[in-house]
Amino acid sequence: MDTKQNIEKLFNEQFQDYRPEPSQELWPKLRRQLKWRRFIRPRLDSFNIAYLSVIILGTAITVFVLNNNNIADLQETENLANGIEDTRSESNATLELLDKTYQDNISDSSPEKSLTKSSLVNQDSESNTNKQSSVLNKDDQAISIDNQNPSNGSGRRPVTSTLRQAQDGARQQAPSNKLPPRAFFIPTCDNGCAPLHLTFTNLSSEAVEYTWSFGDGGQSAENNPSYIFDDAGEYFVTLTAKNENEEISVYTNVITVHRIPEASFMIEKQKGMSEYIPVYFYNYSKGADNYSWEFGDGTKSTESNPSHVYEVLGDYDIKLQATSHEGCIDSMILSNALNRENPIIRIPNAFSPNTGGSNGGYYSNGENSNEVFHPVFGQAPIEYQLRIFNRNGNLLFESDDLNIGWDGYFMQQLQPRGVYIYKLRVKFENGEYIDRIGDVTVYIQD
């Protein structure tokens, strides 16, 4: 082991300052290898073969694509030219044949073989029309070879482009870009008392024609119509808006018309009326919830059926105002109420029907016949209602005609002898209502 260590130490001492260097022939080989590797390896700081390869490959692809397009264009152009030339050749050959046929037929005098040149040309023209050829140019636009109209004596035919016609047709068939219509409107209000007058504000868009339906049979074609609803009820007001493309839009709103109440009353005063004697007021109003009375002497009341004491007798106009729950108002005024005489009404308490059959209850005023039950008036009322009931409360007869009373029949059957109930209600020209309830006896003569 000592010998080996001594040998190593001696070797290290001999060669510690030695630097190996390649020979002069080896240095050029190393440099060439290094340069070649640097040239092949892609680097951003210097141009090398990698970038050169990419440039060459891209150029080759571009040249190939352009060359193929040019070849396709040349082939397409050649096909177009060949098609046109074939058509021209066919047309020239046809014309030569026609000329020859025409010359041959000139010398033929038989009427069966007589043929004019113009008729031959027309026949050939019709045949060629059916054989029009169509080809596509490089922009895929259709062109048509017109074989009907020669441009000159050479027999050539002009090439007519149908591109503009196709574009015009496309424009006509293309859908419009207009927006669909939108129907909408706002009424002056959506509810009120009859007669209700409304104006409708049209807020529709993209429309040129309007049709209104007001729900009661009324219609309009105005843009912003006005309308009057005479009767109470609910009405569906519909607006139909239409644009230039015949597209429609429909909008509906509900209008509620409230019924007007009917104010009516009558007074009851004592005979030989004097001061401090009460007067009673009977309210016969319909469709009202609130009442306001004015007695003509400065006093008022909100009772339904009030009474009032006049300290001084005079000419007083009494007014009743009736108001419905929806706020609709009606009023009645009875002029000179205290000095007005009570109407005269006479009602019989018995009658004897005709046993031979019903006559419909017709009678003449002032007639003394006892076969029809009816009241007698000193002054004819403007409203009249008479109803007859049996003891069970069944309605047997009803009339609102002053010339028709009860003849004792029900459904063409004479009613048995007995007592029946009548209800009479009349209204006179001064606005006074009178209600009477009583009984009438039917006597059947043997």
C-alpha positions as CSV (number, residue, x, y, z in Angstrom):
1,M,0.0,0.0,0.0
2,D,2.8,2.4,0.7
3,T,4.3,1.8,-2.8
4,K,1.0,2.5,-4.4
5,Q,0.6,5.8,-2.5
6,N,4.0,6.9,-3.4
7,I,3.4,6.2,-7.1
8,E,0.3,8.4,-7.0
9,K,2.0,11.2,-5.2
10,L,4.8,11.1,-7.7
11,F,2.4,11.2,-10.6
12,N,0.5,14.2,-9.2
13,E,3.7,16.1,-8.7
14,Q,4.8,15.5,-12.2
15,F,1.6,16.5,-14.1
16,Q,0.0,19.1,-11.8
17,D,0.9,22.0,-14.1
18,Y,0.1,20.2,-17.3
19,R,-2.7,21.5,-19.6
20,P,-3.8,19.2,-22.4
21,E,-4.4,20.9,-25.7
22,P,-5.8,19.5,-28.9
23,S,-3.8,19.3,-32.0
24,Q,-3.9,21.8,-34.8
25,E,-5.9,19.4,-37.0
26,L,-8.6,18.8,-34.3
27,W,-9.5,22.5,-33.7
28,P,-11.2,23.1,-37.2
29,K,-13.3,20.0,-36.8
30,L,-14.6,21.1,-33.4
31,R,-15.4,24.6,-34.7
32,R,-17.4,23.2,-37.6
33,Q,-19.4,20.9,-35.4
34,L,-20.2,23.7,-32.9
35,K,-21.4,26.0,-35.7
36,W,-23.6,23.4,-37.3
37,R,-25.3,22.6,-34.0
38,R,-25.9,26.3,-33.3
39,F,-27.3,26.7,-36.8
40,I,-29.8,23.8,-36.5
41,R,-30.9,24.5,-32.9
42,P,-33.8,27.2,-32.8
43,R,-32.6,30.3,-31.1
44,L,-34.2,33.7,-30.7
45,D,-31.0,35.7,-30.9
46,S,-29.9,34.6,-34.3
47,F,-31.2,33.3,-37.7
48,N,-30.7,29.6,-38.3
49,I,-32.0,26.7,-40.3
50,A,-35.2,26.2,-38.3
51,Y,-36.5,29.6,-39.3
52,L,-35.4,29.1,-42.8
53,S,-37.3,25.9,-43.0
54,V,-40.5,27.5,-41.8
55,I,-40.2,30.3,-44.4
56,I,-39.6,27.8,-47.2
57,L,-42.5,25.6,-46.2
58,G,-45.0,28.5,-45.9
59,T,-43.9,29.9,-49.3
60,A,-44.4,26.4,-50.9
61,I,-48.0,26.1,-49.4
62,T,-49.0,29.6,-50.6
63,V,-47.7,28.9,-54.1
64,F,-49.6,25.6,-54.2
65,V,-52.9,27.1,-53.1
66,L,-52.7,30.0,-55.5
67,N,-51.7,27.7,-58.3
68,N,-54.7,25.5,-57.7
69,N,-57.1,28.4,-57.6
70,N,-55.7,29.7,-60.9
71,I,-56.1,26.3,-62.5
72,A,-59.7,26.0,-61.3
73,D,-60.5,29.5,-62.6
74,L,-58.9,28.7,-66.0
75,Q,-60.9,25.4,-66.2
76,E,-64.1,27.1,-65.3
77,T,-63.5,29.9,-67.8
78,E,-62.6,27.3,-70.5
79,N,-65.8,25.4,-69.7
80,L,-67.8,28.6,-70.0
81,A,-66.2,29.5,-73.3
82,N,-66.7,26.0,-74.6
83,G,-70.4,26.1,-73.6
84,I,-70.9,29.4,-75.4
85,E,-69.0,28.2,-78.5
86,D,-71.1,25.0,-78.6
87,T,-74.2,27.1,-78.4
88,R,-73.0,29.4,-81.2
89,S,-72.1,26.4,-83.4
90,E,-75.5,24.8,-82.8
91,S,-77.3,28.0,-83.6
92,N,-75.2,28.6,-86.8
93,A,-75.8,25.0,-87.9
94,T,-79.6,25.5,-87.3
95,L,-79.6,28.7,-89.3
96,E,-77.8,27.0,-92.3
97,L,-80.3,24.2,-92.2
98,L,-83.1,26.6,-92.2
99,D,-81.7,28.5,-95.1
100,K,-81.2,25.3,-97.1
101,T,-84.7,24.2,-96.3
102,Y,-86.1,27.5,-97.3
103,Q,-84.3,27.4,-100.6
104,D,-85.5,23.9,-101.3
105,N,-89.1,24.8,-100.6
106,I,-89.0,27.8,-102.9
107,S,-88.8,25.5,-105.9
108,D,-91.5,23.2,-104.6
109,S,-94.9,24.5,-105.7
110,S,-97.1,22.0,-103.9
111,P,-99.3,23.6,-101.2
112,E,-98.6,20.7,-98.8
113,K,-94.9,21.4,-98.8
114,S,-95.2,25.2,-98.8
115,L,-93.3,26.5,-95.8
116,T,-92.1,30.0,-95.1
117,K,-88.8,31.0,-93.7
118,S,-90.3,33.0,-90.9
119,S,-92.4,30.0,-89.7
120,L,-89.2,27.8,-89.7
121,V,-87.3,30.5,-87.8
122,N,-90.2,30.8,-85.2
123,Q,-90.2,27.0,-84.7
124,D,-86.5,26.9,-84.3
125,S,-86.7,29.9,-81.9
126,E,-89.2,28.1,-79.7
127,S,-87.1,24.9,-79.7
128,N,-84.0,26.9,-78.8
129,T,-85.9,28.7,-76.0
130,N,-86.6,25.3,-74.4
131,K,-82.9,24.5,-74.7
132,Q,-81.4,27.5,-73.0
133,S,-78.2,26.5,-71.2
134,S,-77.0,27.7,-67.9
135,V,-73.5,27.8,-66.4
136,L,-71.9,29.2,-63.3
137,N,-69.1,31.7,-63.3
138,K,-66.5,31.8,-60.6
139,D,-68.7,33.9,-58.2
140,D,-71.4,31.2,-58.4
141,Q,-73.7,33.7,-60.2
142,A,-76.2,32.3,-62.8
143,I,-75.9,33.5,-66.4
144,S,-78.2,32.5,-69.2
145,I,-77.4,32.0,-72.9
146,D,-80.2,33.7,-74.8
147,N,-80.6,31.9,-78.1
148,Q,-83.6,33.9,-79.4
149,N,-82.3,37.3,-80.5
150,P,-79.2,37.3,-82.9
151,S,-77.0,40.3,-82.4
152,N,-75.6,40.4,-85.9
153,G,-75.4,38.5,-89.2
154,S,-72.6,36.2,-87.9
155,G,-75.1,34.1,-86.0
156,R,-73.7,34.9,-82.6
157,R,-76.1,35.4,-79.6
158,P,-75.6,37.8,-76.8
159,V,-75.0,36.5,-73.3
160,T,-77.6,38.0,-70.9
161,S,-76.9,38.1,-67.2
162,T,-79.8,37.3,-64.9
163,L,-77.9,38.3,-61.7
164,R,-79.7,41.7,-61.4
165,Q,-83.1,40.0,-61.9
166,A,-82.2,37.5,-59.2
167,Q,-81.1,40.2,-56.8
168,D,-84.4,42.2,-57.4
169,G,-86.4,39.1,-56.8
170,A,-84.5,38.4,-53.6
171,R,-85.2,41.9,-52.4
172,Q,-88.9,41.5,-53.0
173,Q,-89.1,38.2,-51.3
174,A,-86.8,39.1,-48.4
175,P,-88.7,39.6,-45.1
176,S,-89.2,43.1,-43.8
177,N,-87.1,44.3,-40.9
178,K,-90.1,46.1,-39.4
179,L,-90.9,45.4,-35.8
180,P,-94.2,43.7,-34.9
181,P,-97.0,46.0,-33.7
182,R,-97.9,46.5,-30.1
183,A,-101.4,47.6,-29.2
184,F,-102.0,49.6,-26.1
185,F,-104.4,52.4,-24.9
186,I,-105.4,54.3,-21.8
187,P,-109.1,55.4,-21.2
188,T,-110.1,58.6,-19.4
189,C,-111.2,56.3,-16.6
190,D,-112.1,52.6,-16.3
191,N,-115.4,53.0,-14.3
192,G,-118.1,55.6,-13.9
193,C,-121.8,56.3,-13.8
194,A,-124.1,56.0,-16.8
195,P,-124.1,57.6,-19.2
196,L,-120.3,57.4,-19.2
197,H,-118.4,59.5,-21.7
198,L,-114.8,58.3,-22.3
199,T,-111.9,59.2,-24.6
200,F,-109.3,56.6,-25.4
201,T,-105.7,57.6,-25.9
202,N,-103.9,55.3,-28.3
203,L,-100.4,54.4,-27.3
204,S,-99.8,51.7,-29.8
205,S,-96.4,51.4,-31.6
206,E,-95.3,50.0,-35.0
207,A,-98.9,50.1,-36.4
208,V,-100.6,51.9,-39.3
209,E,-104.2,50.7,-38.9
210,Y,-106.5,50.5,-35.9
211,T,-109.9,48.9,-35.2
212,W,-111.8,49.5,-31.9
213,S,-114.6,47.4,-30.5
214,F,-116.4,48.8,-27.5
215,G,-118.2,45.7,-26.2
216,D,-121.7,46.9,-26.8
217,G,-121.7,46.6,-30.6
218,G,-120.1,50.0,-31.2
219,Q,-116.9,50.2,-33.3
220,S,-114.4,52.8,-34.6
221,A,-111.4,53.1,-36.8
222,E,-110.1,56.4,-35.4
223,N,-106.7,56.7,-33.7
224,N,-108.1,58.3,-30.5
225,P,-111.9,57.8,-30.4
226,S,-114.5,59.0,-27.9
227,Y,-117.4,56.9,-26.9
228,I,-120.5,57.1,-24.7
229,F,-121.8,54.1,-22.7
230,D,-125.5,54.7,-22.1
231,D,-126.3,51.6,-20.0
232,A,-124.8,50.1,-16.9
233,G,-122.7,47.0,-17.2
234,E,-119.1,45.7,-17.9
235,Y,-117.7,46.3,-21.4
236,F,-114.6,44.7,-22.9
237,V,-113.0,47.4,-25.0
238,T,-110.6,45.9,-27.6
239,L,-108.0,47.6,-29.8
240,T,-106.6,45.7,-32.7
241,A,-103.4,47.3,-34.2
242,K,-102.0,46.2,-37.6
243,N,-98.7,47.0,-39.3
244,E,-97.7,47.1,-43.0
245,N,-97.0,43.4,-43.0
246,E,-100.5,42.6,-41.9
247,E,-99.3,41.5,-38.4
248,I,-101.7,42.3,-35.6
249,S,-101.6,42.9,-31.9
250,V,-104.7,43.0,-29.6
251,Y,-105.2,44.8,-26.3
252,T,-108.3,44.7,-24.1
253,N,-109.4,46.7,-21.1
254,V,-112.6,46.4,-19.0
255,I,-114.8,49.4,-18.6
256,T,-117.4,49.3,-15.7
257,V,-120.5,51.5,-16.0
258,H,-122.5,51.9,-12.8
259,R,-126.2,52.2,-12.7
260,I,-127.8,55.6,-11.8
261,P,-130.1,55.3,-8.8
262,E,-133.7,56.3,-9.2
263,A,-134.8,59.0,-6.7
264,S,-138.5,58.9,-5.9
265,F,-140.8,59.9,-2.9
266,M,-144.3,60.9,-2.0
267,I,-145.6,63.0,0.8
268,E,-148.5,62.5,3.2
269,K,-150.2,65.6,4.6
270,Q,-153.3,66.1,6.6
271,K,-156.5,67.6,5.2
272,G,-157.0,71.2,6.3
273,M,-153.2,71.5,6.6
274,S,-152.1,74.2,9.2
275,E,-148.9,75.2,10.9
276,Y,-147.0,72.8,13.2
277,I,-148.7,69.7,11.7
278,P,-146.1,67.1,10.7
279,V,-145.7,66.1,7.0
280,Y,-144.5,62.5,6.3
281,F,-142.2,61.7,3.5
282,Y,-142.1,58.2,2.0
283,N,-138.9,57.3,0.1
284,Y,-139.4,55.0,-2.9
285,S,-135.9,55.4,-4.4
286,K,-134.1,52.5,-6.0
287,G,-130.4,51.6,-6.1
288,A,-129.4,54.2,-3.5
289,D,-127.6,54.0,-0.1
290,N,-127.6,57.6,1.0
291,Y,-130.2,60.3,0.9
292,S,-130.3,64.1,1.3
293,W,-133.6,66.0,1.8
294,E,-134.2,69.7,1.4
295,F,-137.6,70.7,2.7
296,G,-137.7,74.1,1.0
297,D,-137.7,76.2,4.3
298,G,-133.9,75.9,4.9
299,T,-134.0,72.6,6.8
300,K,-132.4,69.4,5.7
301,S,-132.3,65.7,6.6
302,T,-130.4,62.6,5.8
303,E,-133.0,60.1,7.0
304,S,-134.5,57.6,4.6
305,N,-138.2,58.4,5.5
306,P,-138.2,61.6,7.5
307,S,-141.1,63.8,8.7
308,H,-141.0,67.5,9.0
309,V,-143.1,70.2,10.7
310,Y,-143.6,73.5,8.8
311,E,-144.0,76.5,11.1
312,V,-145.4,78.6,8.3
313,L,-147.4,77.3,5.4
314,G,-146.3,78.3,2.0
315,D,-145.1,77.3,-1.4
316,Y,-142.2,74.9,-0.8
317,D,-140.2,72.9,-3.3
318,I,-139.0,69.7,-1.7
319,K,-135.9,68.0,-3.1
320,L,-134.6,64.5,-2.6
321,Q,-131.0,63.5,-3.7
322,A,-130.3,59.8,-3.8
323,T,-126.6,58.6,-4.0
324,S,-125.5,55.0,-4.8
325,H,-122.6,53.2,-3.2
326,E,-120.5,54.0,-6.3
327,G,-121.2,57.7,-6.0
328,C,-123.8,58.0,-8.7
329,I,-126.5,60.6,-8.0
330,D,-130.1,61.1,-9.0
331,S,-132.6,63.7,-7.6
332,M,-136.3,64.5,-7.6
333,I,-138.0,67.8,-6.9
334,L,-141.7,68.1,-5.9
335,S,-142.8,71.7,-6.6
336,N,-145.3,73.5,-4.4
337,A,-145.7,70.3,-2.4
338,L,-148.0,71.5,0.4
339,N,-150.6,73.2,-1.8
340,R,-150.8,70.3,-4.2
341,E,-154.0,68.4,-4.1
342,N,-153.8,64.6,-3.7
343,P,-154.6,62.6,-6.8
344,I,-158.0,60.9,-7.0
345,I,-157.9,57.1,-7.2
346,R,-160.9,54.8,-6.8
347,I,-160.4,51.1,-6.6
348,P,-163.4,48.7,-6.6
349,N,-163.5,45.9,-3.9
350,A,-165.3,43.3,-6.1
351,F,-166.2,42.3,-9.6
352,S,-167.9,39.5,-11.6
353,P,-165.8,37.9,-14.4
354,N,-167.3,36.8,-17.7
355,T,-167.7,33.0,-17.5
356,G,-167.8,32.7,-21.3
357,G,-164.0,33.1,-21.6
358,S,-161.1,35.5,-21.1
359,N,-161.1,38.8,-23.1
360,G,-157.5,39.6,-22.2
361,G,-158.5,42.2,-19.6
362,Y,-159.1,45.0,-22.1
363,Y,-161.4,47.9,-21.0
364,S,-162.2,51.4,-22.0
365,N,-161.8,54.3,-19.5
366,G,-165.2,55.3,-18.2
367,E,-166.7,51.9,-19.0
368,N,-169.3,50.8,-16.4
369,S,-168.7,47.1,-17.0
370,N,-168.0,45.0,-13.9
371,E,-166.3,42.1,-15.7
372,V,-162.7,43.5,-15.4
373,F,-161.0,44.7,-12.2
374,H,-159.1,48.0,-12.6
375,P,-158.6,51.3,-10.7
376,V,-160.2,54.6,-11.8
377,F,-158.0,57.7,-11.9
378,G,-159.1,61.4,-11.8
379,Q,-155.8,62.2,-13.5
380,A,-154.0,59.6,-15.6
381,P,-150.6,58.6,-14.1
382,I,-147.5,58.5,-16.2
383,E,-146.5,55.1,-14.7
384,Y,-148.8,52.3,-13.8
385,Q,-148.4,48.8,-12.3
386,L,-151.1,46.4,-11.2
387,R,-150.5,42.9,-9.7
388,I,-152.9,40.3,-8.4
389,F,-152.0,37.5,-6.0
390,N,-154.0,34.6,-4.5
391,R,-154.1,33.7,-0.8
392,N,-151.0,31.6,-1.2
393,G,-149.0,34.6,-2.5
394,N,-148.8,33.3,-6.1
395,L,-148.7,36.0,-8.8
396,L,-151.8,35.5,-11.1
397,F,-151.8,38.7,-13.1
398,E,-149.5,41.7,-13.8
399,S,-150.0,44.7,-16.1
400,D,-148.3,48.0,-16.8
401,D,-150.9,49.2,-19.4
402,L,-153.7,51.5,-18.1
403,N,-156.1,49.9,-20.6
404,I,-155.6,46.3,-19.3
405,G,-157.0,45.0,-16.0
406,W,-157.7,41.6,-14.5
407,D,-160.5,39.6,-16.0
408,G,-160.4,36.8,-13.4
409,Y,-158.5,34.3,-15.5
410,F,-155.1,32.7,-15.0
411,M,-153.6,30.7,-17.9
412,Q,-157.0,30.7,-19.7
413,Q,-158.7,29.2,-16.6
414,L,-161.4,31.1,-14.6
415,Q,-160.3,31.4,-11.0
416,P,-162.7,30.3,-8.3
417,R,-164.8,32.6,-6.2
418,G,-163.0,34.2,-3.3
419,V,-160.8,37.0,-2.1
420,Y,-157.6,38.1,-3.9
421,I,-154.9,40.6,-3.1
422,Y,-153.9,43.5,-5.3
423,K,-150.9,45.8,-5.3
424,L,-151.1,49.1,-7.2
425,R,-148.3,51.5,-7.8
426,V,-148.6,54.7,-9.9
427,K,-146.5,57.8,-10.6
428,F,-148.0,61.1,-11.6
429,E,-146.6,63.9,-13.7
430,N,-145.6,66.0,-10.7
431,G,-143.3,63.1,-9.6
432,E,-145.5,61.8,-6.8
433,Y,-145.7,58.1,-6.3
434,I,-148.7,56.3,-4.7
435,D,-148.8,52.7,-3.5
436,R,-152.0,51.0,-2.6
437,I,-152.5,47.4,-1.3
438,G,-155.9,45.9,-0.8
439,D,-158.2,43.0,-1.5
440,V,-160.8,42.3,-4.2
441,T,-163.6,39.7,-4.1
442,V,-164.4,37.6,-7.2
443,Y,-168.1,36.7,-7.6
444,I,-169.0,34.0,-10.0
445,Q,-172.6,34.3,-11.4
446,D,-174.5,31.1,-11.6
